[in-house]
Each structure stands twice: as structure tokens, then as C-alpha cells.
Amino acid sequence: MASAHRTQKMSGSSEVQVGCQPQHMQPKFTPANSGNAVVKVVLAMVLVLAGVFITFLAVIPLPEANIPEVLEVFVTGQNTDSPLFDENQVVVVADEIPDTLKKAVVAVEDKRFYKHRGIELSSIGRAFMRNLKAGEIVEGGSTITQQLAKNLFLTQDRTLKRKIIEAIYSIKLEMRYSKDEILEMYLNVIYFGHGTYGCEMASRFYFGKPVNQLGLSEAAMLAGIIKGPEIYSPYHNIDLAEQRRIVVLALMARQGDIDPALAEEAKKEKVKLVERPVSVLRNRTPYQPKMFCRFEPCCLRCC
């Protein structure tokens, strides 16, 4: 029987293998080929996810907002036993919020707020790598708009599904409202600790004055609380609150919001807090959000 691989005599004395590809022509598996395959798979996944995201962006509407019950009590004109606030003084319009507080919040929470369109891809990328390394969601990479979307429409759960929906809602918020309107809404609903929501309620709780009377140093401390109210509340840890305030002032100076000399002067100021019994601080816990009307800038005043 003839062999599968026959050897034939050629001119001269050379021999060639019939039915067998020369070794130098056989495809080789190299790291470069492997890398290209991985890149192609990743690109395909990105394109699929992008398509799904765009589809969701087109079909998913903004839901009704979840406004904290504590805010609803005041803005609807209902009576309250709390001695801290007067009726209709919790929600404030943009003109009543000092520029120093707006700049302080943007400086420490989202320095590219006025440049992005709701989500910051570089921040999301960094957060993704950290989460991948940790094996769980430990960082959100959230912009101010994303934080607003989470507080208005979603729960505090740290899941991939929630983050995707949050991104969609954030883009839709940016499409519907101006940056100033988004910042106004954010400062009216964000949590500042001890059961206080919004800058007006927080200003009165911590400093005993309306938000439009805040000084630079007080605004910096208030802005510093947002990242972790249970950590940076001056009633929990005054040293951490002071360190955070100094960080905010330094960021404001670095980003050109205030003069460096003014920042140094403000760092030396001692912020005066309202004295509150420990029992009051322990009993003030966050209210659970409840369904409320569709949120529009300044509409809470007339709901």
C-alpha cells in the first residue's frame, strides 16, 4: 500500500514530501496573534455594549423622582414640630445658593462638571479597574449628574445594572436640563448627614444660618461632607472635617476658583458650629425616599 506521505525523486538528488506542508510554511501560534484575538473580542464586546446602551438610552424614559420625605414635609407647606426650619425654607433656587458653595462642590466632587455630558469615561475606566482588582464594586466614578440621578431615581445598591441605568439617566438629565439647573437640583437633594437633605437644611443644621449667608470656610466644610457624611461630619469627627475643609479650599485655589492667598486665609479660620446634644445627633437618621412628583428645577416650591 502506498504511503500517505510519498517521497518522490526530483532532478538532482533532492526529495520533497508529497501531501505534507513544508514546516516553514505552517502557521505558528504566537503571543502577537493571541493579543490580536483578545483585542478583537474586546472590541466586539464594546460595540455590542455600546449598541445596547444606545438602545436603552432611546427607549428608557426618566421615571418619577424619589424625593426624601423630609423635604416633602416642608415644600408642601405641612406643619412640622422641628424648631430648626421655617416653612418653605428648605428648597432654594440657584440665585440663593452662594457661588462659593457651588464652586466648592464642583471642585471636590466633579471638577469637569461643566465639560462632560453626564458621565466621565476616564473616571468610569479607573473605577472599573479598581473594582476588577477588588472583585467587587468599591468605587463608582460618579459625576455630579450621576449622583443626582442616583438620588432622584435609583437605590443605593452597588450593582453593575444600577450603574448602567444611572449612566443612562444621567445623559438624559443632561439632555433635558442646563448645568446650572442640574447643580441646583443636586444641591437641593444631596444628603449631608444627620437626616439633613439639601444645602439649605444642612446650612441651618450645622451653622444655624441660611445658605445664602455662608462664608467661604463654611461652604468648604459643607462641600467636604458630601463624600461621606458619617465620616466627615464635624459632629462625628471635627479633625477629619477640618482636614477635608482644607482639602476643598486647596482644590478651589488649584482650579482657579479662588485666589490662593484667600484660600490660605480661609484655612486659618475657625468654623463655628451650632452646639447640639449628642442625643439629638444620634436620633437624626436619614429618611427613606418616597415617590413624589416629577422633579423640575424649582418646582418643589410649588408642588
N, C-alpha and C positions, 0 to 999 in steps of 0.2 A: 504494500500500500504506500502510495506517495505520501511523503511528509507534508504537514500543513505549511511548514516553512521550508521551501525548496531552495537549495543553493545552486545557482547557475554560474557556469563559467563564462566570463566575459573576455573581450580582447585583452591581451596581456595575460596576466595571471590573477587579476582582481576578481573577487567574489562579492555578490550582493545578496542580501536576504530578500526573498520574494514573499510578500504578504506580511511583512513586519516593517513598521515605520522607523526610519533611522533614529537613533537615540537623541541626536542633537536637534531633531525636529519635534520631539514630543513636548506637549505643553507642561510647563512647570508651575507648581503652586508656590507662590512667593508671598512674603508679608505685604508687598505692594498691592498684589491682586486682592488679598484679604481685606486690606484697608479700603480699597475702592468699592468692594462689595458692601462693606459696612456703611460707607458714605451714601451709596445708592439707597440702601434700606432706610437710613435715617432721613434722607431727602424725601423718599416716598411717604414715610410716616408723617413728616412735617406737612407735606402737601395735602394728605388726607385730613389731618387735624385742622389745617387752615380751611379746607373746604367745609368741614363740619362746623367750625367756628363761624364762618361767614353765613352759613345756612341758619344757624341758631340766631345770629345777630339780626337776620332779616325777619324771622318769624316769631321770636320771643318778645312780647311787649313788656314794658315796665309794669310791675304789679303795684298794688296799693302799698303805701308806706306803713311801716310799723313804727308809730310814734310812741315813745315812752309814756306810760300812764301819768307820770308825774308832770309832764309837760301839758298833757291834755287837760288836767285839772285847772291849770292857770289860764290857758289860752281860750278855754270855753267859758270862762267867767264864773266857774263854780267857786263856792266858798271853800276855804281851807283853814285849818286850825294852826298852820305853821306861821310863826311870827317872823320868819326870815324874809318873806317876799310879799309884795303887793300884787293885786290882780293885774294881769296883762303886762307884767314887767319881766317875764322870763324870756320870751322870744323877742329878739331885737333885729332891726333891719341893718343893712350893711353900713349905712351912714352913721349909725350909733355905735359901731364897733371901731375902736381906735386903730389907726394904721399900724401902730407899734405891735399890737396883738396879732393882726393879720400877718405882718412880716415875720414875727417871731414864730408863728405856727408854720408858715411856709418854709422858713429857714431850717427848722428842726425836723419837720415831718415829711416835706416833699419839696426840695429846693428847685426841682424842674417843673413844678406845678403849672407854670404859665407857658411851658414849652411842649409838654406832651399832650396827647389826646385821650387821657383817661387811664392808660396803662403805660408802664415804663418797661420795655422789653429787656433792657440791661439789668434792671433790678430783679425782674422775674427770673432771668437767667442765673443770677447769683444765688437767689433764693432756691432755685431748683437744684443747683449743685450742692448747696448746704443740706437741703432736705434729702437728696440722694445719698450723701455721705452719712447722714444721721439715721437713715432708714425710716424716717417719719417726717411729718411736716413740723418744722421748728421755726421756720421763717416764712413770712408771707410776701415780702417785697411789695407792700401795698402803697399806692399813691393816695393822696387826699380823696380823690374821686372814688377810688376803690373802697376806702374806709367808709365814705358816705354811703355807697351802695350797700355795703355790708350792714351798716347800722339801720338803713331805711327798709331794706328788702329781705335780708337774709339772717341766718342764725350765726352764732359764733363758732360753729363747728369747723375744725380744720381738716377738710377733705378736698381731694382734687376736684370733685364735681362742684363743690361750692365755690372753689376758686375760679373755675371756668365760667360759671354763671355770674360770679362777681365781676369778672372782666367784661362780659357782655353787657351787663347793666351799667358798668362804668362808661363804656363807649357810648351807650345810648344817652346817659346823663350829659355827656359832653356834647352830643349832637343836639340836645334839646335846650341846654342852658349855657349861659356865659360862664367864664371862670369866676367872675365876681359873685354870681348867683350861687354857684357851687360852693364857694368858700363861705358865703353867708349861711347856706343850709348846713354845711359841715359844723360851723361854729355854734349853731343853734341846737344841734342834736348830739354832738360827741359827748362821751362820758368823761367826767372829771373826778370821779371818786366820791365816796360818802353820799351816794344817792343823788348827786347833782348832775344834771344834763344841760349842756349849753353854756356858753361863756358868761351870760348874764347871771344865771343861777350860781355858777361857780365863783364869779367875782364877789357876789354878795355873801356867799358862804365863807370863803377864805379871807376876804379883805373887808367885808362889811360896807361895800360901796358898789354902785352900778358900774357896769363895764366901761362906760364912756369916761369914767374918772380914773381909770387905771394909769399908773405911771409905767415907765419903761421896765423897771426892775420887776414890778408886779406882773406885767404882761409876760415877761420872760419866764417867770416861775410858773405861771398858769399854762403857758405853752409847753413847758417841760413836763408837766403832769400827764399829758395825754398818752404818752407812750406806755406808761404803767402806773395808773392811779394808786394801786395798792403798794407800789414801791416808792414812787416819787411824791406822794402826798406829804406836805410838810408836817401834818399831824401824825403821820406814821414814822417818818424819819427826816428830821429837819436837815441833817447833814447831807443826805442824798439829794434832798430837794434843792439845797443851796448849790451843790455841785452841778446839778442839772441846769439850774438857772444860769450859772456861769458859762456852761457849755452853749446854751442858747444864745447868750449875748455875744460870745466869741463867733458863733456861726453867722449871726446877723452882721457883725463887723466884717467878717471874711467875705461875705456875699454882697457887701456894699449897701446894706440896708440902713446902717447907722455908722457914724464916724467912730473909728477905733478909740479915740480919746473919750467919747461919750460912753462907749461900752465899758472902758476901764473904770470910769466914774460910777457907772451903774453897778458894776461888780462889787464895789465897796459899800454900797447902800445896804442897810438892814431892812428887810421887808417886815412890816408889821402885820401880824395875823390876828384874826378875831379869836379871842380865847373861848374855847368850847370844852365843856365837861367831857370826860372820857366816855361816860355813859351815852351821851348824845352821838359821839363819833362811832361807837360800836353799834348803835341801833340803826344808823342810817345805812341801809343796804340798797343796791340797785333795784329799781322797779322792773318788772317784766314788761316788755313791749306788748302792745295790743294793736289790733287793726284799727287804722284811723283813715282819714280822708286822703285822697291823692295829694301828695305834697307839692306845692308850688312855692316859689320864693315869696316870702312874706305872707303866704295865705294862712299860716297858723294864727295870725292875729284876728282873722275874721271867720274862722271855722265855727 
